[in-house]
């Protein structure tokens, strides 16, 4: 097969390797975080991957802000703790935003604002009548 004979330059192989490692690490972190905080969100494998990779990205910053840690490798046992912490913060913030949006929808009766189709029917360009 021709596809199997393609040789990428070493720099591209390096980046492919690291992207695949981050995807695998992100899935693992996302699964652990979703097991700690069970619920419906995030939905599907893409949501779990997104929460895991973003958590693995911001987790070391949170750990560095909380304590005086020397620079460490993100993909390590300490990096795993930092990533799970970051993903947990993201997941709690995401669920908090969902609660706020649900309360807003219950208060105003709709989840999205109503749009009016034309200015003649009181749309965006309609101005309130002026008092003389």
N, C-alpha and C positions, 0 to 999 in steps of 0.2 A: 504494500500500500504506500502511496506517495505521502499521505499525511503523517505516517509514522517516521518518515525519513527527514522531516523538517528539523533543522537545527537552529535554535534561537541563539542570538548572542548571549554571552554570559551575564551581562547587565539585565537583560530582559528575563532570563531564567531566574535571577536573584529576586526580581520584583514579583514574578509569578509565584515563586516559592513563598514569599512573605505575605502576599495577598491570600493565598490558600491557607496559610497558617492562621492569619487573623480571622478568616471566615470560620475555620474550625474552632478556634478559641472563642469567637463570638457566639457561635451556636452553643458551645458548652456552657459559657457564662449565662447566656439567655435561658437555657434550660434549667440551670441551677436556680437562677433568680425567680423564674416562673414557678418552680417547685416550692421555693420559700414563700412567695406571695401568690398563692393560687387565685385564679379568677379567669375571666373571659378575655381580658386584654393582656398583651397584644395578640391579635388573631393571626394564626397561620405561621408558617416557617419564616416568612419574611419579617414579621413583627418580632419574633424571637431573635432572629439574626440581628435586626436593627438595634433592639434593646441591648443585646450582648456586645456588639461591636462599639456602640456609643458608650456603653458602660465601661468597656475595657479602655476606651480612649480617655474618658474624663475621670475614671477611678484613680489613676495615679496622681492626677492633680489634686483631687480631694485628699488623698492620703498625705501628699506633700504639704498641703495647707494645714492639716490637723496636727501632724507630727514633724519632727526633724529627721526625716529619712534621707539617707544618701540616695543618689540616683540608682535606680534598680531596673532590671530587665522586666518589661511589662508581662512577658510570657514566662512566669515563674510562680512558685507558690505564693509569694508575697504579692505578685502581680495579679494572681487569681483572686485573692482577698480584696485587693483594691478594685478589680474589675467588677466583682459581685457587689461591692459597696456602691460603685458608680451606677451599675445597672439598677440596683435597688432604689437609689435616689431618683433615677429617671422614671422608674415604674411607679413609684409613689407620687411623683409630680404629675405624671400622665393621668393617673387615676384621680388625683385631686382636681385636675382641669376638667375631667369628665364629670365629676360631681358638680363643679361650679357651672358647667354648661347645662347640666340637667336642671339645676335649680333656676337658672336663667330662663330655660325653656318653660318650666312650670310657672314661673312668675309672670311671664309675658305671653304664655299660651302658644308659642311657636319656637321652633329651634333655629329658624332662619328668618331674617327680616323680610317683610313683604316688599315687593317691588311693584311699582305702578308702571304701566306700560307706556304711557305717553304724558307729556307735560299738560295737555289739555284736560286730562283726567286727574290732575293733581300730582303729577310725577315729580321728578327731581328738580326741574327748572321752575316749578310753580312757586310763586312767592305769596306770602300771606297778604291779604288786603291791607292797604295803608289807611290809617286813621287821619282824616283831615281836620 
